Amino acid sequence: MSLVLTRIQNIRSSSNLDKYEYRPSRYGALDVFIQQSNDPAGILTEELKQKARTSIGNILETPVIDYDADITIGNTRTLTIADSENTSRMVQINFATYAFGFTIAPAMYMNNEIGIQKDFETKLMKYIYKFAQKLDQAALAKLAAEKTKVIKNPLLYANAEGTINAKWAERENIFGDLDPIMAANDFFGQLHIVGDAGVESIMRKLAQHGLYNDVNKQNEFGDKIVHLTNNMALGNKKYAQGYAINSGSLGFMTRFERDCLLGTVSGDGHEWGIATLPLLNIPCGTYFYDSVGDYHDIAGAATADMVRTRKEHYGFAVDVAFLTSYNSNSATLASPIIAFDISSENANYALPVQQVVAPPTV
């Protein structure tokens, strides 16, 4: 090989060519649960949040009062007043555990173009993206399970199993009509919309009908808080779908293992703690320890000499609960969550036909 070829082969430089290998998505369902959890007029109290945080190993319950369907208003005065006792019960709050982890062998990076910090951050973020997807899917499942079965006045829309079905021709009206439909069920708060890409598409087109345009359609969605998600499976023959949720109706809580709360550090170097995860901005339990062993096969030929080396172990775990407002009888009482969709039948983006007017003859 010539000296020139020896000099120019395998020239390396850092780059961002892999910037799209791992990337965040949209987690609107998770976002609406977290956002409404911080609503001072919401369903969660600070006492419940604090007790949830330390509830591992115990059953967490909260008292509720059932709706009284037997209330009557009389038309005569009576000498005696009858009892009218409330019925109460305890509602159990259920948590699901989410856990992940990875390792770092510091000696690997002595002859590696990728530094230890970049490798750590990439490993952490790829798990956070997957964790966010899992949480968003769980949030969507909770919305689907708790959507209202009672819609007192669907206006002119079809109503199938508690879902408002809008035709393509009704797509510009549905977002404005969600308010009176919700109000007919006696929910009058600000609406949060969790929707897919089809919802975003329609809202962007409505935005084109601004204040100084042909028809002002901004009020169809301008007073709502929109949370977009990419984790909603598209229904058959549907262009857009989502949920409308009355403000202050949802809750998101976390709890941790006991040693994370105590900040335990063992004599052999095991450490527990609580850290806020990037992107999600939620607390998560952490667990760390290091080990020494034969890790020569961890990365093939690149680590063949590492027959006795140190490895760092990073673990993350948290219990999560998604909550909705209590409903003592979902068959007769409306829920503050309404599902909606918009049909893709007869949908098209065809521009209106321009009418050509012939010039007058002389």
One Martini backbone bead per residue (centre of mass of N, CA, C, O) as a GRO file, in nm:
protein
  362
    1MET     BB    1   0.097   0.036   0.022
    2SER     BB    2   0.077   0.350  -0.001
    3LEU     BB    3   0.123   0.636   0.170
    4VAL     BB    4  -0.141   0.773   0.087
    5LEU     BB    5  -0.337   0.544   0.163
    6THR     BB    6  -0.254   0.531   0.459
    7ARG     BB    7  -0.339   0.826   0.534
    8ILE     BB    8  -0.664   0.817   0.420
    9GLN     BB    9  -0.762   0.592   0.580
   10ASN     BB   10  -1.006   0.605   0.808
   11ILE     BB   11  -1.145   0.873   0.838
   12ARG     BB   12  -1.257   1.046   1.132
   13SER     BB   13  -1.579   1.176   1.254
   14SER     BB   14  -1.797   1.350   1.402
   15SER     BB   15  -2.165   1.326   1.417
   16ASN     BB   16  -2.540   1.342   1.315
   17LEU     BB   17  -2.649   1.090   1.146
   18ASP     BB   18  -2.816   0.954   1.411
   19LYS     BB   19  -3.057   1.157   1.500
   20TYR     BB   20  -3.315   0.948   1.399
   21GLU     BB   21  -3.306   0.679   1.556
   22TYR     BB   22  -3.380   0.859   1.809
   23ARG     BB   23  -3.714   0.983   1.887
   24PRO     BB   24  -3.960   1.172   1.961
   25SER     BB   25  -4.293   1.195   2.024
   26ARG     BB   26  -4.645   1.185   2.087
   27TYR     BB   27  -4.806   1.228   2.433
   28GLY     BB   28  -5.112   1.333   2.493
   29ALA     BB   29  -5.241   1.146   2.708
   30LEU     BB   30  -5.025   1.179   2.920
   31ASP     BB   31  -5.032   1.491   2.934
   32VAL     BB   32  -5.329   1.523   3.041
   33PHE     BB   33  -5.287   1.377   3.308
   34ILE     BB   34  -5.060   1.554   3.419
   35GLN     BB   35  -5.196   1.832   3.394
   36GLN     BB   36  -5.458   1.760   3.569
   37SER     BB   37  -5.300   1.691   3.834
   38ASN     BB   38  -5.231   2.020   3.872
   39ASP     BB   39  -5.519   2.084   3.935
   40PRO     BB   40  -5.671   2.243   4.200
   41ALA     BB   41  -5.971   2.130   4.079
   42GLY     BB   42  -5.920   1.842   4.094
   43ILE     BB   43  -5.909   1.493   4.200
   44LEU     BB   44  -5.646   1.569   4.347
   45THR     BB   45  -5.470   1.554   4.640
   46GLU     BB   46  -5.200   1.605   4.834
   47GLU     BB   47  -5.252   1.370   5.021
   48LEU     BB   48  -5.277   1.148   4.804
   49LYS     BB   49  -4.999   1.188   4.673
   50GLN     BB   50  -4.828   1.129   4.928
   51LYS     BB   51  -4.946   0.844   4.989
   52ALA     BB   52  -4.872   0.719   4.716
   53ARG     BB   53  -4.558   0.748   4.729
   54THR     BB   54  -4.569   0.541   5.012
   55SER     BB   55  -4.764   0.267   4.929
   56ILE     BB   56  -4.583   0.044   4.917
   57GLY     BB   57  -4.726  -0.264   5.037
   58ASN     BB   58  -5.008  -0.128   5.001
   59ILE     BB   59  -5.343  -0.029   5.018
   60LEU     BB   60  -5.499   0.215   4.824
   61GLU     BB   61  -5.750   0.440   4.950
   62THR     BB   62  -6.072   0.612   4.881
   63PRO     BB   63  -6.334   0.806   4.957
   64VAL     BB   64  -6.684   0.787   4.850
   65ILE     BB   65  -6.986   0.921   4.700
   66ASP     BB   66  -7.285   0.835   4.598
   67TYR     BB   67  -7.532   0.856   4.391
   68ASP     BB   68  -7.870   0.981   4.428
   69ALA     BB   69  -8.160   0.845   4.261
   70ASP     BB   70  -8.404   0.902   4.507
   71ILE     BB   71  -8.475   1.189   4.461
   72THR     BB   72  -8.736   1.403   4.592
   73ILE     BB   73  -9.003   1.639   4.526
   74GLY     BB   74  -9.244   1.781   4.692
   75ASN     BB   75  -9.604   1.927   4.756
   76THR     BB   76  -9.582   1.893   5.077
   77ARG     BB   77  -9.619   1.934   5.410
   78THR     BB   78  -9.442   1.788   5.686
   79LEU     BB   79  -9.390   1.678   6.010
   80THR     BB   80  -9.180   1.482   5.895
   81ILE     BB   81  -8.838   1.390   5.845
   82ALA     BB   82  -8.663   1.216   5.635
   83ASP     BB   83  -8.423   1.026   5.551
   84SER     BB   84  -8.085   1.102   5.368
   85GLU     BB   85  -7.854   0.891   5.308
   86ASN     BB   86  -7.542   0.831   5.229
   87THR     BB   87  -7.334   0.648   5.005
   88SER     BB   88  -7.039   0.473   5.076
   89ARG     BB   89  -6.690   0.415   4.964
   90MET     BB   90  -6.408   0.230   4.859
   91VAL     BB   91  -6.133   0.317   4.651
   92GLN     BB   92  -5.906   0.152   4.458
   93ILE     BB   93  -5.565   0.199   4.380
   94ASN     BB   94  -5.394   0.124   4.079
   95PHE     BB   95  -5.079  -0.014   3.998
   96ALA     BB   96  -4.798   0.007   3.770
   97THR     BB   97  -4.501  -0.140   3.665
   98TYR     BB   98  -4.190   0.025   3.566
   99ALA     BB   99  -3.889  -0.109   3.398
  100PHE     BB  100  -3.530  -0.030   3.361
  101GLY     BB  101  -3.196  -0.097   3.201
  102PHE     BB  102  -2.827  -0.056   3.218
  103THR     BB  103  -2.486  -0.057   3.096
  104ILE     BB  104  -2.137   0.034   3.190
  105ALA     BB  105  -1.802   0.015   3.045
  106PRO     BB  106  -1.548   0.228   3.078
  107ALA     BB  107  -1.309   0.084   2.914
  108MET     BB  108  -1.440   0.094   2.624
  109TYR     BB  109  -1.361   0.424   2.575
  110MET     BB  110  -1.050   0.438   2.514
  111ASN     BB  111  -1.104   0.311   2.190
  112ASN     BB  112  -1.350   0.520   2.129
  113GLU     BB  113  -1.545   0.740   1.942
  114ILE     BB  114  -1.746   0.698   2.170
  115GLY     BB  115  -1.856   0.834   2.443
  116ILE     BB  116  -1.982   0.782   2.755
  117GLN     BB  117  -2.202   1.004   2.758
  118LYS     BB  118  -2.340   0.942   2.489
  119ASP     BB  119  -2.409   0.649   2.554
  120PHE     BB  120  -2.580   0.703   2.803
  121GLU     BB  121  -2.791   0.895   2.674
  122THR     BB  122  -2.890   0.696   2.459
  123LYS     BB  123  -2.983   0.474   2.646
  124LEU     BB  124  -3.183   0.641   2.811
  125MET     BB  125  -3.364   0.759   2.576
  126LYS     BB  126  -3.464   0.493   2.448
  127TYR     BB  127  -3.627   0.423   2.709
  128ILE     BB  128  -3.799   0.677   2.737
  129TYR     BB  129  -3.951   0.651   2.473
  130LYS     BB  130  -4.079   0.377   2.543
  131PHE     BB  131  -4.210   0.464   2.807
  132ALA     BB  132  -4.390   0.685   2.688
  133GLN     BB  133  -4.551   0.496   2.506
  134LYS     BB  134  -4.666   0.317   2.729
  135LEU     BB  135  -4.811   0.543   2.885
  136ASP     BB  136  -4.989   0.646   2.652
  137GLN     BB  137  -5.138   0.378   2.607
  138ALA     BB  138  -5.255   0.363   2.895
  139ALA     BB  139  -5.413   0.630   2.879
  140LEU     BB  140  -5.594   0.549   2.640
  141ALA     BB  141  -5.722   0.303   2.779
  142LYS     BB  142  -5.856   0.469   3.005
  143LEU     BB  143  -6.034   0.646   2.825
  144ALA     BB  144  -6.188   0.411   2.689
  145ALA     BB  145  -6.304   0.286   2.959
  146GLU     BB  146  -6.426   0.593   3.069
  147LYS     BB  147  -6.622   0.660   2.876
  148THR     BB  148  -6.914   0.761   2.794
  149LYS     BB  149  -7.258   0.619   2.786
  150VAL     BB  150  -7.374   0.915   2.813
  151ILE     BB  151  -7.580   1.106   2.572
  152LYS     BB  152  -7.821   1.338   2.580
  153ASN     BB  153  -7.699   1.535   2.327
  154PRO     BB  154  -7.585   1.476   1.991
  155LEU     BB  155  -7.754   1.617   1.809
  156LEU     BB  156  -7.675   1.535   1.465
  157TYR     BB  157  -7.519   1.294   1.565
  158ALA     BB  158  -7.390   1.007   1.578
  159ASN     BB  159  -7.432   0.724   1.826
  160ALA     BB  160  -7.176   0.486   1.918
  161GLU     BB  161  -7.105   0.369   2.212
  162GLY     BB  162  -7.025   0.675   2.310
  163THR     BB  163  -6.969   0.786   2.011
  164ILE     BB  164  -6.900   1.049   1.812
  165ASN     BB  165  -7.018   1.063   1.470
  166ALA     BB  166  -6.858   1.216   1.206
  167LYS     BB  167  -6.874   1.349   0.918
  168TRP     BB  168  -6.696   1.495   0.679
  169ALA     BB  169  -6.901   1.742   0.654
  170GLU     BB  170  -6.865   1.786   0.994
  171ARG     BB  171  -6.563   1.869   1.066
  172GLU     BB  172  -6.615   2.193   1.124
  173ASN     BB  173  -6.824   2.135   1.386
  174ILE     BB  174  -6.741   1.933   1.615
  175PHE     BB  175  -6.558   2.113   1.801
  176GLY     BB  176  -6.788   2.314   1.876
  177ASP     BB  177  -7.005   2.080   1.971
  178LEU     BB  178  -6.868   1.961   2.228
  179ASP     BB  179  -6.969   2.166   2.434
  180PRO     BB  180  -7.284   2.117   2.427
  181ILE     BB  181  -7.263   1.814   2.477
  182MET     BB  182  -7.127   1.842   2.754
  183ALA     BB  183  -7.341   2.035   2.881
  184ALA     BB  184  -7.577   1.826   2.865
  185ASN     BB  185  -7.397   1.660   3.096
  186ASP     BB  186  -7.292   1.884   3.309
  187PHE     BB  187  -7.030   2.005   3.156
  188PHE     BB  188  -6.835   2.337   3.188
  189GLY     BB  189  -6.554   2.310   3.122
  190GLN     BB  190  -6.265   2.295   2.996
  191LEU     BB  191  -6.137   2.156   2.704
  192HIS     BB  192  -5.975   1.854   2.629
  193ILE     BB  193  -5.779   1.738   2.348
  194VAL     BB  194  -5.740   1.411   2.222
  195GLY     BB  195  -5.537   1.350   1.929
  196ASP     BB  196  -5.463   1.297   1.609
  197ALA     BB  197  -5.358   1.376   1.297
  198GLY     BB  198  -5.647   1.442   1.197
  199VAL     BB  199  -5.701   1.665   1.402
  200GLU     BB  200  -5.471   1.846   1.314
  201SER     BB  201  -5.559   1.885   1.023
  202ILE     BB  202  -5.832   2.026   1.079
  203MET     BB  203  -5.727   2.256   1.260
  204ARG     BB  204  -5.542   2.384   1.047
  205LYS     BB  205  -5.771   2.447   0.846
  206LEU     BB  206  -5.936   2.626   1.038
  207ALA     BB  207  -5.709   2.843   1.076
  208GLN     BB  208  -5.750   2.961   0.781
  209HIS     BB  209  -6.025   3.069   0.915
  210GLY     BB  210  -5.996   3.364   1.001
  211LEU     BB  211  -6.078   3.679   1.090
  212TYR     BB  212  -6.002   3.777   0.766
  213ASN     BB  213  -6.174   3.570   0.639
  214ASP     BB  214  -6.446   3.422   0.517
  215VAL     BB  215  -6.454   3.232   0.786
  216ASN     BB  216  -6.479   3.217   1.133
  217LYS     BB  217  -6.318   2.914   1.290
  218GLN     BB  218  -6.157   2.947   1.561
  219ASN     BB  219  -6.382   2.870   1.784
  220GLU     BB  220  -6.377   2.558   1.746
  221PHE     BB  221  -6.064   2.549   1.912
  222GLY     BB  222  -5.947   2.808   2.073
  223ASP     BB  223  -6.071   2.707   2.378
  224LYS     BB  224  -5.869   2.466   2.364
  225ILE     BB  225  -5.681   2.183   2.471
  226VAL     BB  226  -5.419   2.031   2.291
  227HIS     BB  227  -5.342   1.669   2.250
  228LEU     BB  228  -5.103   1.489   2.084
  229THR     BB  229  -5.100   1.160   1.921
  230ASN     BB  230  -4.922   0.844   1.796
  231ASN     BB  231  -5.104   0.596   1.969
  232MET     BB  232  -5.357   0.586   1.776
  233ALA     BB  233  -5.557   0.372   1.636
  234LEU     BB  234  -5.689   0.350   1.329
  235GLY     BB  235  -5.989   0.343   1.219
  236ASN     BB  236  -6.224   0.236   1.021
  237LYS     BB  237  -6.294   0.489   0.817
  238LYS     BB  238  -6.091   0.706   0.953
  239TYR     BB  239  -5.954   1.035   0.994
  240ALA     BB  240  -6.050   1.099   1.296
  241GLN     BB  241  -5.957   1.100   1.657
  242GLY     BB  242  -6.091   1.119   2.007
  243TYR     BB  243  -6.096   1.330   2.308
  244ALA     BB  244  -6.315   1.477   2.547
  245ILE     BB  245  -6.218   1.672   2.844
  246ASN     BB  246  -6.283   1.768   3.142
  247SER     BB  247  -6.164   1.967   3.357
  248GLY     BB  248  -6.041   1.793   3.635
  249SER     BB  249  -6.071   1.446   3.566
  250LEU     BB  250  -5.763   1.374   3.609
  251GLY     BB  251  -5.494   1.132   3.704
  252PHE     BB  252  -5.140   1.124   3.825
  253MET     BB  253  -4.940   0.864   3.982
  254THR     BB  254  -4.665   0.795   4.209
  255ARG     BB  255  -4.434   0.529   4.315
  256PHE     BB  256  -4.196   0.385   4.558
  257GLU     BB  257  -3.949   0.239   4.679
  258ARG     BB  258  -3.820   0.247   4.990
  259ASP     BB  259  -3.512   0.303   4.924
  260CYS     BB  260  -3.566   0.554   4.756
  261LEU     BB  261  -3.689   0.723   4.990
  262LEU     BB  262  -3.422   0.677   5.178
  263GLY     BB  263  -3.147   0.670   5.024
  264THR     BB  264  -2.988   0.414   4.995
  265VAL     BB  265  -2.658   0.292   5.117
  266SER     BB  266  -2.455   0.044   5.082
  267GLY     BB  267  -2.159  -0.112   5.169
  268ASP     BB  268  -2.131  -0.226   4.846
  269GLY     BB  269  -2.259   0.029   4.656
  270HIS     BB  270  -2.559   0.052   4.677
  271GLU     BB  271  -2.811   0.267   4.512
  272TRP     BB  272  -3.079   0.489   4.600
  273GLY     BB  273  -3.342   0.685   4.425
  274ILE     BB  274  -3.459   1.007   4.287
  275ALA     BB  275  -3.556   1.104   3.950
  276THR     BB  276  -3.585   1.317   3.677
  277LEU     BB  277  -3.705   1.271   3.371
  278PRO     BB  278  -3.646   1.330   3.075
  279LEU     BB  279  -3.916   1.482   2.892
  280LEU     BB  280  -4.136   1.384   3.113
  281ASN     BB  281  -4.110   1.507   3.406
  282ILE     BB  282  -4.077   1.250   3.600
  283PRO     BB  283  -4.054   1.052   3.858
  284CYS     BB  284  -3.783   0.812   3.943
  285GLY     BB  285  -3.647   0.531   4.028
  286THR     BB  286  -3.318   0.441   4.152
  287TYR     BB  287  -3.037   0.210   4.058
  288PHE     BB  288  -2.701   0.132   4.187
  289TYR     BB  289  -2.413  -0.056   4.058
  290ASP     BB  290  -2.109  -0.242   4.079
  291SER     BB  291  -1.880  -0.449   3.885
  292VAL     BB  292  -1.666  -0.746   3.853
  293GLY     BB  293  -1.551  -0.895   3.536
  294ASP     BB  294  -1.602  -1.097   3.253
  295TYR     BB  295  -1.640  -0.871   2.952
  296HIS     BB  296  -1.521  -0.955   2.658
  297ASP     BB  297  -1.827  -1.005   2.507
  298ILE     BB  298  -1.994  -0.730   2.499
  299ALA     BB  299  -1.837  -0.626   2.196
  300GLY     BB  300  -1.652  -0.827   2.104
  301ALA     BB  301  -1.352  -0.738   1.973
  302ALA     BB  302  -1.344  -0.457   2.135
  303THR     BB  303  -1.342  -0.655   2.429
  304ALA     BB  304  -1.137  -0.904   2.442
  305ASP     BB  305  -0.944  -0.788   2.694
  306MET     BB  306  -1.198  -0.781   2.913
  307VAL     BB  307  -1.155  -1.007   3.170
  308ARG     BB  308  -1.112  -0.757   3.385
  309THR     BB  309  -1.378  -0.544   3.484
  310ARG     BB  310  -1.579  -0.265   3.499
  311LYS     BB  311  -1.935  -0.223   3.594
  312GLU     BB  312  -2.226  -0.034   3.532
  313HIS     BB  313  -2.550  -0.012   3.702
  314TYR     BB  314  -2.873   0.094   3.567
  315GLY     BB  315  -3.182   0.170   3.737
  316PHE     BB  316  -3.547   0.183   3.665
  317ALA     BB  317  -3.843   0.268   3.874
  318VAL     BB  318  -4.215   0.274   3.861
  319ASP     BB  319  -4.528   0.359   3.985
  320VAL     BB  320  -4.850   0.375   3.810
  321ALA     BB  321  -5.147   0.596   3.806
  322PHE     BB  322  -5.464   0.607   3.651
  323LEU     BB  323  -5.719   0.862   3.676
  324THR     BB  324  -6.070   0.898   3.730
  325SER     BB  325  -6.359   0.993   3.789
  326TYR     BB  326  -6.612   0.901   3.974
  327ASN     BB  327  -6.860   0.629   3.896
  328SER     BB  328  -7.144   0.467   4.024
  329ASN     BB  329  -7.311   0.477   3.721
  330SER     BB  330  -7.237   0.444   3.388
  331ALA     BB  331  -7.531   0.383   3.267
  332THR     BB  332  -7.656   0.681   3.395
  333LEU     BB  333  -7.384   0.832   3.418
  334ALA     BB  334  -7.193   1.075   3.321
  335SER     BB  335  -6.894   1.133   3.169
  336PRO     BB  336  -6.602   1.355   3.114
  337ILE     BB  337  -6.580   1.152   2.854
  338ILE     BB  338  -6.552   1.196   2.497
  339ALA     BB  339  -6.590   1.031   2.209
  340PHE     BB  340  -6.446   1.076   1.872
  341ASP     BB  341  -6.520   1.090   1.511
  342ILE     BB  342  -6.407   1.093   1.158
  343SER     BB  343  -6.487   1.039   0.852
  344SER     BB  344  -6.346   0.919   0.528
  345GLU     BB  345  -6.586   0.941   0.374
  346ASN     BB  346  -6.571   1.148   0.101
  347ALA     BB  347  -6.280   1.227   0.116
  348ASN     BB  348  -6.109   1.538   0.018
  349TYR     BB  349  -5.871   1.786  -0.148
  350ALA     BB  350  -6.037   1.926  -0.341
  351LEU     BB  351  -6.070   2.186  -0.529
  352PRO     BB  352  -6.251   2.423  -0.624
  353VAL     BB  353  -6.424   2.503  -0.891
  354GLN     BB  354  -6.348   2.714  -1.146
  355GLN     BB  355  -6.526   2.965  -1.284
  356VAL     BB  356  -6.562   3.035  -1.623
  357VAL     BB  357  -6.580   3.352  -1.778
  358ALA     BB  358  -6.684   3.480  -2.052
  359PRO     BB  359  -6.635   3.717  -2.259
  360PRO     BB  360  -6.777   3.964  -2.398
  361THR     BB  361  -6.937   4.041  -2.671
  362VAL     BB  362  -6.915   4.284  -2.945
   0.00000   0.00000   0.00000
